Amino acid sequence: MRVSLLAAAPAAVAASSGVMKVVKLLQDTKSELLKERKTQEDEYMKLDCVVKKTKEENAKLREENSAKIGDIDNELALLEGGKTLTDEGEMYAAKIDEKNKEIAKAEEDLAAEKAKYDAYMADLNAGIVALADAEKKIQGQTVLVQQRTLKQLLSQSKLVLPSQQVALLKYQQQQAPEGYKSQVGSIVELIQTLKNEYKKEQVDTTQQHEKDVAAQDALIKELKEALSGLQEQQQAGEGEAAAKARRTQELNDLKSTLEKEIEDADAEDKVMEENKTKQDAEYETFTNDSMAQEDAIDKAIAILHSDDNRDLFQKNEDDKSVEVSFLQQRSAENSKFRSMKELALMRERETAIQVLMSAIADQVTELRDEKTSIQTSVEHCTADAKKLLEDAKTAAEQMDGQDAQIRASTEIIAQENAKQETLTKEIEELMEEKKKKTQIFLESKSDLEAIKADLDLAVGEVGKAIVELRKYKPDKSTRFNEGSKGDLTKKTSNPLAPVITMLDGIVTQMKNESKDRTTQITDLTTEQNEMVATIGNASEKEESGMVTTIETPESIIGGKEKERNASVTKESEEEGKKTTAETDYGSEREKLYGKDGTTGLLASFNKLQPGCDYWMLGSQARYAAIDEEIRTLDEVKHVLSNQDLVFDESDTMQMEAREKGADSKDHAYEAVGSRST
């Protein structure tokens, strides 16, 4: 429907306010554009300053390093020309002399230790020989004679061991005046005990002596090797020539370092220059583009503020009244002229408003799309961040548990290793103790068997003598029977009867002593067997430390081997737990941190966080700004769309179609509430 220009005139003032809001938007856009250009200019100037400062520092470094290289070259020339550093000959001579003194002192200590050992062993051997001699002397003697002989021997002995003193004290405590007969043979046992103590002391002293000698030999060997090294260094000319070579190497290394710093500075300058060239081009492109945008905005504002557009959108009421009156008057006079004027004005205003309406519709659509995009981004950020943090927490908790398992298993493994070492050492000590006791047993048994054999031999020989003595049958008329009283005249008497009686007593005593030795041997053997059964035998051990078959399970060693087997089993179980925990820990760590720190849950969260923070913190402000912009543009569109312009039906249909097309992009998204976390 066509309307007259007179009907459209009163709406011009209302249209002007909407157009001015569009102008305000353009002016705000220009302000932001200028602000961004200023920021880019500041950044560009900062980079320019950094480039200049870096070049100045690198130039200074090149100058300083070049001067240092010159000094190094001068010193190298002096070294190559025959100049030497301090002579180390005297130092090596002093060290060699000191080392020779240390070797001599160590050898003297070794000789003294050997002499001390030999003297001590001689005293022990002398004691053993004296006791053996005394043991022979007191055979067949009374207890008092035996005691006196032993006391005399001990008073003359050079060495009485503490253990022997204990044995003597025990013997003295057991004596009783009324027990002399029962004490026959006890002194012999005491002497054997004293001999065994001497022999045990010999074994212990020899073992300690061998350890001391080995340690001293190792010290002497170490000192001689050090001396040989010093002599080789001295003979090889380690003095001035070696120092000169070391100094030359140091200078060359320093020179290489300085030259490398110069190369690095040159490379850095090159990179800086390339970055500066690239930045110049990018800044020029940005500036040109920014100025082009500013020019376009200025032109748009100029168009909206042009005289023609003011006449078109913002003529005052007086001008409109005059123009309408004039047109009405001219219309009455010349209807053809009015139609031509009306058509020209209609086309001019129609074109401008259509362009403006189209631009506003597009801008509203873009704003609504932006709001929807922000809302979607916020929702995705919230869900993704929550999922990443929950997964990271789970992985961290798993790592904590696995780390605790690793540390606990490591501690248990260390404890079990220490326990196994202790048990192995205790088993070795028990085997060594059994070996020593067995040695003492064999020696004691051998001595007792020898004594018993001597006693048995003596019994046999004395028995033979008694037989021969009893063969003598004297005649009663012999002088041996003269003066005999009683029935001696009827019955003869052997004059050797007292001797035979004494020999019979000796035989009886020797048989008793032989029987005692047999009892002692039996007791020693029983005690030895009990000791062997109690201590037990060490079983063959596998590489893992396990014993497949325990030889003496009921013995002390068998018990320790069972305990060690249990410890090895427990250690193996903890090794398995530790390995599993380490594997799981590595898997969870890789899940959390990634292989190189750029992947994994935390890296993903760190990459996500900046963008999410930006939108989650600034979305509400942007929502409000978008709503305000849309409201302003809707007001402008409302004002323009309600003008009674001289559009024909085809023009109206085109504008309505454009409006519907723009409105169809509004997907009814409401402002997103506060979702910041």
C-alpha positions in Angstrom: 0.0 0.0 0.0 1.3 3.4 -0.9 1.1 6.3 1.6 1.8 10.0 1.2 5.0 11.6 2.4 2.9 13.7 4.8 2.0 10.6 6.8 5.6 9.5 7.1 7.0 12.8 8.3 6.0 12.6 12.0 7.9 9.3 12.4 11.3 10.8 11.3 12.2 12.0 14.7 11.6 8.6 16.3 13.7 6.9 13.6 16.6 9.3 14.4 17.1 7.9 17.9 17.5 4.3 16.7 20.0 5.4 14.0 22.1 7.3 16.6 22.3 4.1 18.7 23.8 2.3 15.7 26.2 5.2 15.3 27.1 4.8 19.0 27.9 1.1 18.4 30.1 2.1 15.5 31.9 4.7 17.7 32.4 2.1 20.5 33.8 -0.4 18.0 36.2 2.3 16.7 37.3 3.0 20.3 38.0 -0.7 20.9 39.9 -0.9 17.6 42.1 2.1 18.6 42.7 0.5 22.1 43.8 -2.8 20.5 46.0 -0.9 18.1 47.7 0.9 21.0 48.2 -2.5 22.8 49.8 -4.0 19.7 52.0 -0.9 19.3 53.2 -1.3 22.9 54.0 -5.0 22.4 55.8 -4.2 19.2 57.9 -1.5 20.9 58.7 -3.9 23.8 59.9 -6.5 21.4 62.0 -3.9 19.6 63.6 -3.0 23.0 64.3 -6.7 23.8 66.0 -7.1 20.4 68.1 -4.1 20.9 69.1 -5.0 24.4 69.9 -8.6 23.4 72.1 -7.4 20.6 73.9 -5.0 22.9 74.5 -7.7 25.5 75.7 -10.2 22.8 78.0 -7.5 21.3 79.5 -6.9 24.8 79.9 -10.7 25.3 81.7 -11.0 21.9 84.0 -8.2 22.9 84.9 -9.7 26.3 85.2 -13.2 25.0 87.5 -12.1 22.2 89.7 -10.3 24.7 89.9 -13.5 26.8 90.6 -15.6 23.8 93.5 -13.2 22.9 94.9 -13.7 26.4 94.6 -17.4 26.1 96.4 -17.5 22.8 99.2 -15.4 24.3 99.6 -17.9 27.3 99.5 -20.9 24.9 102.2 -19.3 22.8 104.4 -18.9 26.0 103.7 -22.5 26.9 104.7 -23.7 23.4 107.8 -21.5 23.5 109.4 -23.5 26.4 108.0 -21.7 29.4 107.2 -24.1 32.3 105.1 -24.1 35.4 106.2 -25.0 39.0 108.5 -28.1 39.3 106.8 -31.0 41.1 110.0 -33.1 41.4 110.7 -32.2 45.0 107.1 -32.8 46.0 107.2 -36.4 44.5 110.6 -37.1 46.2 109.2 -36.1 49.6 106.1 -38.2 49.0 108.2 -41.2 48.0 110.4 -40.8 51.1 107.3 -40.5 53.4 105.8 -43.6 51.7 109.1 -45.6 52.3 108.9 -44.7 56.0 105.3 -45.9 56.2 106.3 -49.2 54.6 109.3 -49.7 57.0 107.1 -48.9 60.0 104.4 -51.4 58.8 107.0 -54.1 58.2 108.4 -53.5 61.7 105.0 -53.8 63.2 104.4 -57.1 61.3 107.7 -58.5 62.5 106.9 -57.4 66.1 103.5 -59.1 65.8 105.1 -62.3 64.6 107.7 -62.3 67.3 105.1 -61.7 70.0 103.0 -64.5 68.5 106.0 -66.9 68.5 106.9 -66.1 72.1 103.3 -66.6 73.2 102.9 -69.9 71.4 106.3 -71.1 72.8 104.9 -70.4 76.3 101.7 -72.3 75.5 103.7 -75.3 74.1 106.0 -75.2 77.1 102.9 -75.3 79.4 101.5 -78.3 77.4 104.8 -80.2 77.6 105.2 -79.5 81.3 101.7 -80.7 82.0 102.2 -83.8 79.9 105.5 -84.5 81.8 103.8 -83.9 85.2 101.0 -86.3 84.1 103.5 -89.0 83.6 105.3 -88.3 86.8 102.3 -88.5 89.1 101.1 -91.8 87.7 100.8 -94.2 90.7 101.6 -91.5 93.2 99.4 -90.5 96.2 97.0 -87.6 96.0 99.3 -85.4 98.2 102.3 -86.1 95.9 100.1 -85.4 92.9 98.9 -82.1 94.3 102.4 -81.0 95.3 103.8 -81.9 91.9 101.0 -79.9 90.2 101.4 -76.9 92.5 105.2 -76.9 91.9 104.6 -77.0 88.1 102.1 -74.1 88.2 104.4 -72.0 90.3 107.2 -72.4 87.7 104.9 -71.9 84.7 105.4 -68.6 82.7 101.7 -68.5 81.6 98.5 -69.4 83.5 95.3 -68.6 81.6 92.2 -67.2 83.2 90.2 -70.3 82.2 92.9 -72.4 83.9 92.6 -70.3 87.1 88.8 -71.0 87.0 89.4 -74.7 86.7 91.9 -74.7 89.6 89.5 -72.8 91.7 86.7 -75.3 91.0 89.1 -78.1 91.9 90.1 -76.5 95.2 86.5 -76.0 96.1 85.7 -79.7 95.5 88.6 -81.0 97.8 87.8 -82.6 101.2 90.3 -84.2 103.7 88.2 -87.3 103.9 88.0 -87.8 100.2 91.6 -88.5 99.3 90.9 -91.9 98.0 88.0 -90.6 95.8 90.3 -88.0 94.4 92.6 -90.5 92.8 92.7 -89.6 89.2 91.0 -86.2 89.6 94.3 -84.4 89.4 95.0 -86.2 86.1 91.7 -84.9 84.8 92.6 -81.4 86.0 95.9 -81.6 84.2 94.1 -82.7 81.0 91.6 -79.8 81.4 94.6 -77.4 81.8 96.2 -78.9 78.7 93.0 -78.5 76.7 92.7 -74.9 77.8 96.3 -74.3 76.5 95.4 -76.0 73.2 92.1 -74.0 72.8 94.1 -70.8 73.5 96.5 -71.9 70.7 93.7 -72.3 68.3 92.1 -68.9 69.1 95.4 -67.1 69.2 96.4 -68.6 65.8 93.2 -67.5 64.2 93.5 -64.0 65.5 97.2 -63.9 64.5 96.4 -65.0 61.0 93.8 -62.2 60.7 96.2 -59.6 62.0 99.0 -60.7 59.7 96.6 -60.7 56.7 95.5 -57.2 57.5 99.1 -56.0 58.0 100.1 -57.7 54.7 97.3 -55.9 52.9 98.4 -52.6 54.4 102.0 -53.2 53.3 100.8 -54.2 49.8 98.6 -51.0 49.5 101.5 -48.8 50.6 103.9 -50.5 48.1 101.4 -50.0 45.3 101.1 -46.3 46.2 104.9 -46.0 46.3 105.0 -47.7 42.9 102.5 -45.2 41.5 104.5 -42.3 42.8 107.7 -43.7 41.3 106.0 -44.2 38.0 104.6 -40.7 38.0 108.1 -39.3 38.8 109.8 -41.4 36.2 107.2 -40.5 33.6 107.9 -36.8 34.1 104.7 -36.0 35.8 106.3 -32.8 37.1 106.6 -29.7 35.0 105.8 -31.4 31.7 102.5 -32.9 33.0 101.5 -29.6 34.6 102.2 -27.8 31.3 100.1 -30.3 29.4 97.3 -30.0 31.9 97.4 -26.2 31.7 97.4 -26.3 27.9 94.4 -28.6 28.0 92.6 -26.2 30.5 93.3 -23.2 28.3 92.1 -25.0 25.1 88.9 -26.1 26.9 88.3 -22.6 28.1 88.9 -21.2 24.6 86.4 -23.6 23.1 83.8 -22.6 25.7 84.3 -18.9 24.9 84.1 -19.5 21.2 81.0 -21.5 21.7 79.4 -18.6 23.6 80.2 -16.3 20.7 78.6 -18.8 18.3 75.5 -19.0 20.5 75.4 -15.2 20.6 75.6 -14.9 16.8 72.9 -17.6 16.5 70.7 -15.7 19.0 71.2 -12.4 17.1 70.2 -14.2 13.9 67.0 -15.6 15.4 66.2 -12.2 17.0 66.6 -10.5 13.6 64.4 -13.1 11.9 61.8 -12.7 14.5 62.0 -8.9 14.3 61.6 -9.0 10.5 58.6 -11.3 10.9 57.1 -9.1 13.6 57.6 -6.0 11.5 55.7 -7.5 8.6 52.9 -8.8 10.9 52.7 -5.4 12.7 52.5 -3.6 9.4 49.8 -5.9 8.1 47.9 -5.5 11.4 48.3 -1.7 11.3 47.1 -1.4 7.7 44.1 -3.7 8.4 43.3 -1.8 11.6 43.4 1.6 9.8 41.3 0.2 7.0 38.7 -0.9 9.5 38.9 2.6 11.2 38.4 4.2 7.8 35.4 2.0 7.0 33.8 2.9 10.4 34.5 6.6 9.8 32.9 6.4 6.4 29.9 4.6 7.9 29.5 7.2 10.6 29.9 9.9 8.0 27.2 8.4 5.9 24.8 8.3 8.8 25.8 11.8 9.8 25.7 13.2 6.2 23.5 16.1 5.3 21.4 14.0 3.0 20.8 11.4 5.8 20.0 14.1 8.3 17.4 15.4 5.8 16.3 11.8 5.3 16.0 10.7 9.0 16.2 13.7 11.3 14.5 16.9 9.9 12.8 19.1 12.5 9.1 19.6 12.7 9.2 23.1 11.2 11.1 21.9 8.2 8.7 19.1 7.8 5.7 21.3 8.0 7.1 23.7 5.5 8.1 20.9 3.2 4.7 19.3 3.5 2.8 22.5 3.0 5.0 23.2 0.0 4.4 19.8 -1.4 0.7 19.9 -0.7 0.5 23.3 -2.5 2.6 22.1 -5.4 0.5 18.9 -5.5 -2.7 20.9 -5.9 -1.1 22.8 -8.7 0.8 20.0 -10.3 0.0 16.4 -9.3 2.5 15.1 -11.8 5.4 16.9 -10.1 4.3 15.6 -6.7 4.4 12.0 -7.9 7.9 12.4 -9.3 9.2 14.0 -6.1 7.5 11.3 -4.0 9.0 8.5 -6.0 12.5 9.9 -5.9 12.4 10.4 -2.1 10.9 6.9 -1.6 13.6 5.2 -3.5 16.4 7.1 -1.7 15.0 6.3 1.8 14.1 2.7 0.8 17.6 1.8 -0.2 19.3 3.2 2.9 16.8 1.6 5.4 17.0 -1.8 3.7 20.7 -1.8 3.9 20.6 -0.7 7.6 17.9 -3.3 8.5 19.8 -6.1 6.8 23.0 -5.1 8.7 21.1 -5.0 12.0 19.5 -8.4 11.4 22.9 -10.0 10.6 24.5 -8.4 13.6 21.7 -9.7 15.9 22.1 -13.2 14.5 25.8 -13.1 15.1 25.4 -11.9 18.7 22.9 -14.7 19.4 25.2 -17.3 17.8 28.0 -15.9 20.0 25.9 -16.2 23.1 25.0 -19.8 22.3 28.6 -20.7 21.6 29.7 -19.2 24.9 27.0 -21.1 26.8 28.0 -24.3 25.1 31.7 -23.7 25.8 30.9 -23.0 29.5 28.9 -26.2 29.8 31.7 -28.2 28.1 34.4 -26.6 30.2 32.4 -27.4 33.4 31.9 -31.1 32.5 35.4 -31.6 31.0 37.2 -29.9 34.0 35.1 -31.9 36.5 35.9 -35.2 34.7 39.6 -34.4 34.5 39.8 -33.5 38.1 37.9 -36.5 39.3 40.2 -38.8 37.2 43.3 -37.0 38.4 42.2 -37.4 42.0 41.6 -41.1 41.5 45.0 -41.5 39.9 46.7 -39.6 42.7 45.0 -41.7 45.3 46.0 -44.9 43.5 49.6 -43.6 43.3 49.6 -42.8 47.1 48.4 -46.3 47.9 51.0 -47.9 45.5 53.8 -45.7 46.9 52.9 -46.7 50.4 53.0 -50.4 49.3 56.4 -49.9 47.6 57.9 -48.2 50.7 56.4 -50.9 53.0 57.7 -53.7 50.8 61.1 -52.1 50.5 61.4 -51.9 54.2 60.2 -55.5 54.7 62.7 -56.7 52.1 65.5 -54.9 53.8 64.5 -56.4 57.1 64.3 -59.9 55.7 67.7 -59.5 54.0 69.3 -58.4 57.2 67.5 -61.3 59.0 68.8 -63.8 56.5 72.4 -62.5 56.8 72.2 -62.7 60.6 70.9 -66.3 60.4 73.5 -67.3 57.9 76.2 -65.8 60.1 74.8 -67.5 63.2 74.8 -70.9 61.3 78.4 -70.3 60.3 79.4 -69.5 63.8 77.6 -72.6 65.1 79.5 -74.7 62.5 82.8 -73.2 63.6 81.9 -73.8 67.2 81.1 -77.4 66.5 84.4 -77.7 64.6 86.4 -76.4 67.5 84.6 -78.5 70.1 85.0 -81.6 67.8 88.8 -80.9 67.5 89.1 -80.6 71.3 87.0 -83.8 71.7 89.3 -85.7 69.3 92.4 -84.5 71.1 91.0 -85.3 74.5 89.8 -88.7 73.4 93.1 -89.4 71.8 95.0 -88.5 75.0 92.6 -90.6 77.1 92.9 -93.6 74.8 96.7 -93.3 74.9 96.7 -93.2 78.7 94.3 -96.2 78.8 96.5 -98.1 76.4 99.6 -97.3 78.5 97.7 -98.5 81.7 96.5 -101.7 80.0 100.1 -102.4 78.8 101.4 -101.7 82.3 98.8 -104.0 83.8 99.9 -106.8 81.5 103.6 -106.3 82.2 103.1 -106.2 85.9 100.9 -109.2 85.8 103.6 -111.1 84.0 106.1 -110.1 86.7 103.6 -111.2 89.5 103.3 -114.6 87.8 107.1 -115.0 87.8 107.3 -113.9 91.4 104.6 -116.4 92.4 106.5 -119.2 90.7 109.1 -119.0 93.4 108.6 -121.9 96.1 111.2 -121.7 98.8 112.2 -124.8 100.9 111.2 -124.7 104.5 114.7 -125.4 105.6 116.1 -122.3 104.0 117.4 -119.5 105.9 114.3 -117.5 105.0 112.3 -119.8 107.4 114.8 -120.1 110.2 113.4 -118.9 113.4 109.9 -119.1 112.1 107.2 -119.6 114.7 103.9 -121.3 114.7 103.1 -123.5 111.9 105.9 -122.1 109.7 107.8 -125.2 110.4 105.0 -127.1 108.7 104.2 -124.5 106.1 106.7 -122.5 104.0 106.2 -118.7 103.3 107.3 -116.9 100.1 109.6 -114.1 101.1 108.4 -112.1 98.0 104.8 -111.9 99.3 105.0 -108.3 100.3 106.3 -107.3 96.8 103.6 -109.4 95.2 100.9 -107.8 97.4 102.2 -104.3 96.5 102.3 -105.2 92.8 98.7 -106.5 93.0 97.7 -103.2 94.5 99.4 -101.3 91.7 97.6 -103.6 89.1 94.3 -103.0 90.8 94.9 -99.2 90.9 95.9 -99.2 87.2 92.9 -101.3 86.2 90.7 -98.8 88.1 92.3 -95.9 86.3 92.0 -97.7 83.0 88.3 -98.2 83.7 88.0 -94.5 84.7 89.5 -93.6 81.3 87.0 -95.8 79.6 84.2 -94.1 81.4 85.7 -90.6 80.6 85.9 -91.6 76.9 82.3 -92.8 77.0 81.2 -89.6 78.7 83.1 -87.4 76.3 81.7 -89.4 73.3 78.2 -89.0 74.6 78.7 -85.3 75.3 80.2 -84.9 71.8 77.3 -86.7 70.1 74.8 -84.6 72.1 76.6 -81.5 71.0 76.6 -82.5 67.4 72.9 -83.5 67.5 72.0 -80.2 69.3 74.0 -77.9 66.9 73.3 -80.0 63.8 74.7 -79.7 60.3 74.4 -76.8 57.7 72.4 -78.0 54.7 73.2 -77.1 51.1 71.8 -73.7 50.2 70.5 -72.6 46.8 71.3 -69.4 45.1 68.1 -67.9 46.4 69.1 -68.7 50.0 66.5 -71.5 50.3 67.4 -74.9 51.7 65.4 -77.6 49.8 66.2 -80.4 52.3 67.1 -79.6 55.9 69.6 -82.3 57.1 69.0 -81.9 60.8 65.5 -80.3 61.2 65.4 -80.8 65.0 68.8 -79.1 65.7 69.6 -75.5 66.4 70.9 -75.0 62.8 67.9 -76.8 61.4 65.6 -74.3 63.3 67.6 -71.4 61.9 67.4 -72.8 58.4 63.6 -73.1 58.7 63.5 -69.5 59.9 65.7 -68.4 57.0 63.5 -70.3 54.5 60.4 -68.5 55.9 62.3 -65.2 55.6 63.3 -65.9 51.9 59.6 -66.8 51.1 58.4 -63.6 52.7 61.0 -61.6 50.9 59.9 -63.2 47.6 56.3 -62.4 48.3 57.1 -58.8 49.1 59.2 -58.5 45.9 56.2 -59.6 43.9 54.0 -57.0 45.7 56.6 -54.3 45.2 57.0 -55.2 41.4 53.2 -55.1 41.0 53.0 -51.8 42.9 55.8 -50.2 40.8 54.1 -51.3 37.6 50.8 -49.9 38.7 52.4 -46.7 40.0 54.2 -46.1 36.7 50.9 -46.7 34.8 49.0 -44.3 37.1 51.8 -41.7 36.9 51.8 -41.8 33.1 48.0 -41.4 33.2 48.4 -38.4 35.5 51.5 -36.7 34.1 52.0 -38.3 30.7 55.4 -39.6 29.4 57.0 -36.1 28.8 54.8 -33.8 30.9 52.9 -32.6 27.9 50.2 -35.2 28.0 48.2 -36.8 30.8 45.3 -35.7 32.9 47.1 -32.7 34.5 48.5 -31.4 31.2 45.0 -31.7 29.6 43.5 -29.8 32.5 46.2 -27.1 32.3 45.6 -26.7 28.5 41.8 -26.5 29.1 42.0 -24.2 32.1 43.0 -20.8 30.5 40.1 -20.9 28.0 37.7 -22.2 30.5 38.7 -19.6 33.1 38.2 -16.9 30.5 34.7 -17.9 29.7 33.6 -19.1 33.1 34.7 -15.8 34.7 33.7 -13.5 31.9 30.6 -15.1 30.5 28.1 -13.3 32.6 29.5 -9.9 31.7 29.5 -10.9 28.0 26.0 -12.2 28.2 24.8 -8.9 29.6 26.7 -7.0 26.9 25.2 -9.2 24.2 21.7 -8.7 25.6 22.2 -5.0 25.7 23.5 -4.8 22.2 20.6 -7.0 20.9 18.1 -4.8 22.8 19.5 -1.7 21.3 19.5 -3.1 17.8 15.9 -4.4 18.3 14.9 -0.9 19.2 16.5 0.4 16.1 14.9 -2.3 14.0 11.6 -1.7 15.6 11.8 2.0 14.9 12.8 1.5 11.3 10.3 -1.3 10.6 7.4 0.8 11.9 8.0 3.8 9.6 5.2 4.5 7.1 7.5 4.6 4.2 6.4 4.8 0.6 7.2 1.1 -0.1 5.2 -0.9 -2.6 4.1 -4.4 -1.9 7.2 -6.1 -3.4 9.5 -3.9 -1.2 7.5 -4.7 1.9 7.6 -8.5 1.1 11.4 -8.3 0.7 12.0 -6.6 4.0 9.6 -9.0 5.9 11.4 -11.9 4.3 14.8 -10.6 5.5 13.4 -10.0 9.0 12.0 -13.5 9.2 15.2 -14.9 8.0 17.2 -13.1 10.7 14.7 -14.0 13.4 14.8 -17.7 12.4 18.4 -17.8 13.7 17.2 -17.0 17.3 17.2 -20.5 18.9 15.5 -19.2 22.1 18.7 -19.5 24.3 18.1 -17.7 27.5 20.9 -15.9 29.4 23.0 -18.5 31.2 23.0 -18.2 34.9 26.2 -17.9 37.0 28.2 -21.1 36.5 31.6 -20.0 37.7 33.2 -22.5 40.1 
